[in-house]
Amino acid sequence: MAYKAVKGTRDFYPEIMEPRKRMFEVLRSTAERYGFKEIDSPAVEELKLLTAKSGDEIKSQIFVMEKRSNEEIGLRFDLTVPATRMFIDKQKAITKPVKWYYIAPMWRYEQPQKGRLREFYQFGVELFGSDKVQADAEVISLAIDNLVGLGLKEKDFVIKINSRECLESFFKKIGIKDKDIDSALRVIDKKAKISPEEFEKELEFLGKSKKDELLDYLESNKIPEELNEVFDLLKAMGKEKYVEYSPEIARGLAYYTGIVFECSDRSGKYRAILGGGRYDKMVEQFGGQPCPATGFAMGDVVIELFLKDKGLWKDENEKIEYYVAPVSKEYVPKAFEIANNMREKGKKVEIDLMDKKLGKQFNYADGIGAQKVIVVGDETKSGKVKMKEMKTGKESEILISKL
């Protein structure tokens, strides 16, 4: 019987890990340039925490573990909720604003499909302590710089910005009842994923008059006054070309309260590349002192597909700088000594581990993409080794002390 990875999960072989490492390095370094500090949390959380403010859709997607004793535990589906728990634990002691980021695996029990898996990695940032629009502009700017850092350009993506407050204010203005607001937000959030006919049908619970007024509102391109400042700040940073106002952005998670945003590819081929917004009530709802917060997250599945589509992703093994080849068993100890000294100096070095003949060692070195082969033989008696440049074929003798 051949065992396979669980449905909706992935194996990461070395040639796949290399571009992933590079992607994560870009995301890390960009976040740290903005002063964000890295955090992580346990993969499991109390189920009552995960379901406290998640919305019905997310509740059905949580991987719930078998109940043991009185413990009810589930796998985290994002890190905003755990990060909020962590913040509350140290809320009184740490200086605000608190700026955290993370790169970690998450789990959602849903049907695997293109761009969506059951296990995925998420990069995200959380900013606690500022209710000012500067904080919203900061995280949106960071999101843009993340994508640009990965090689994407203005023609590739756009970040659409809206306000849940503006939407809810409009709902009340046209007489939508409080009990129907969450349902209306969920329908709006999936507008881009369903046909216009399906969208209108799902809004029928509002009644014809309110439905028509809402449809007219969603066609409007006039930026609400409440959003002018965030657009002005992004313009001041030269990032206005990456953003636009969209009254259709609502964000599905129930914890969002203010400015919300999503990144889409310009062609509309993929689902949201990243999304986020303000969640000013969560800290208080989870037992902390009232505290505003904002942030965003992106999943690795969609961004990898998007980067591949743009020719910005290349599966390959990391190149080895040196391969050390002893000509015979007699020279194995000296070869190991040389390899060890080079590794201590920070060089990437492989060495023969199978007593291969010299010719087969060269074949192996070529197969792994080694840049240079160091041949350890009689020359070591005079403190030298032979070195071959694999790309050019050039051979030379070099002092061991110079390696």
Buried (B, 14 or more C-beta within 10 A) or exposed (E): EEEEEEEBBBEEEEEBEBBBEBBBEBBBEBBEEBEBEEBEBEBBBEBEBBBBBBBEBBBEBBBBEEEEEEEBBBBBBBBBBBBBBBBBEEBEEEEEBBBBBBBBBBBBBBEEEEBBBBBBBBBBBBBBBBBEBEBBBBBBBBBBBBBBBBBBEEEBBBBBBBBBBBBBEBBEEBEBEEEBBEBBBBBBBBBBEEEEEEBBEBBEEBEEEBBBBBEEBBEEEEBBEBBEBBBEBBEEBEBEEBBBBBBBBBBBBBBBBBBBBBBBBEEEEBBBBBBBBBBBBBBEEBEBEEBBBBBBBBBBBBBBBBBEBBEBBEEEBBEBBBBBBBBEEEBBEBBBBBBEBBEEEEBBBBBBEEEBEBEEBBEBBEEEEBBBBBBBBEBBEEEBBBBBEBEEEEEEEBEBEEB
